[in-house]
Amino acid sequence: MSQASNPSGTSWHFEGWDPANLDTPSVQNLLQGAVGPRPVALASTINPRGEVNLSPFSFFNVFSANPPVLIFSPALRVRDGSSKHTLRNVMEIPEVVIQVVPFALVEQVSLASSEYAEGVNEFQKAGLTAWPSLKVTPPRVAESPVHMECKVLEVKPLGTGGGAGNLVICEVVYFHVAREVLLPTGSIDPYAVDAVARLGGDWYTRSSMGLFEVEKPLRTCGIGVDALPTWLQEIGTLDGNRLARLGNQPTIPTMERCRAIFLEQFPARAFEPTSQEGRVALALRIGLLLDQGRTEQALALAMMGKEEGGQEEG
Ligand SMILES: Cc1cc2nc3c(=O)[nH]c(=O)nc-3n(C[C@H](O)[C@H](O)[C@H](O)COP(=O)(O)O)c2cc1C
């Protein structure tokens, strides 16, 4: 067991495992808990007899925009190492339609993941409507608001035993996006699409819940957490997120500006900013200013808490 602290002072007490000493279900359990939420691909495929298959896959993501490439991974069954129908289908007819799964469809999609016998149409079992695709043979799911028609570029097996993944590398050849989930900017609205994602066990989450925005870091690179005065980290009132917000400022304000902001914030100037009492007052105000989005002012107060009026190294 080892221990480490992150910038907000949280201590973790680690356990460790070598996957070579674990059975496949235990490894899968760790991976699914560790890597989540994972988006869910609802993949429709077809076999040479024209029988359609529909199954969800959360070992899935986007890997390239030029060309547009998605990868999902139907694993060999842990039970007996056999191939899933989706895998067999894409080996024979290298086409797939990948649809996004909104919350409104999650239980139908879960039902479609049942191990129905080969040839059983999961569109029908799950009560979903098949619409013809434009450029590929498998149909798409009318109830989903986003369909991506794909040609399979390659299937890359990652092993031969039960639980081994098979990367199905797909190039998107056509996008269908419902107008109702499109923003005027052309982006997909995460509230409207309300896509589900999978975690460990039976847990799911959805994209309309608990959304928050984090501004992209500056192109020019922020000053960094390591440029903040040490007193601010030592006093421990700001978590790592807030320290990083300060570290994303482009420059440290001049001392003149720092003093002006200090006087504006504390007109009575009833304390010495570098005293313990002063730093506590500064830290509280810095938190408040950060909550109000006034990051430059917060950084100026942080600099005022440094010895010698902010001139020393942090
Ligand atoms: C939300 C969800 C995500 C899933 N993700 C995967 C996955 O990434 N890989 C996999 O092999 N099976 C996954 N499964 C299980 C398959 O959907 C299931 O084995 C299905 O029966 C495969 O169908 P098929 O044999 O018709 O291809 C998932 C099931 C659910 C409900």
The ligand as a Gaussian input file, in Angstrom:
#p B3LYP/6-31G(d) Opt

LIG

0 1
 C      -24.545000      -0.636000     -22.273000
 C      -23.861000      -1.887000     -22.673000
 C      -22.574000      -1.844000     -23.151000
 C      -21.927000      -2.993000     -23.568000
 N      -20.656000      -2.914000     -24.023000
 C      -20.026000      -4.015000     -24.503000
 C      -18.716000      -3.903000     -25.045000
 O      -18.120000      -2.846000     -25.132000
 N      -18.148000      -5.034000     -25.508000
 C      -18.787000      -6.235000     -25.492000
 O      -18.230000      -7.224000     -25.950000
 N      -20.028000      -6.353000     -24.984000
 C      -20.668000      -5.267000     -24.498000
 N      -21.936000      -5.370000     -23.998000
 C      -22.618000      -6.669000     -24.077000
 C      -23.132000      -6.925000     -25.495000
 O      -24.057000      -5.936000     -25.884000
 C      -23.809000      -8.304000     -25.499000
 O      -22.833000      -9.298000     -25.304000
 C      -24.611000      -8.602000     -26.743000
 O      -25.321000      -9.803000     -26.515000
 C      -23.772000      -8.798000     -27.966000
 O      -24.684000      -9.065000     -28.987000
 P      -24.351000      -9.843000     -30.309000
 O      -23.860000     -11.242000     -29.965000
 O      -25.682000      -9.866000     -30.966000
 O      -23.326000      -9.071000     -31.055000
 C      -22.597000      -4.239000     -23.521000
 C      -23.908000      -4.304000     -23.026000
 C      -24.531000      -3.134000     -22.596000
 C      -25.927000      -3.207000     -22.082000

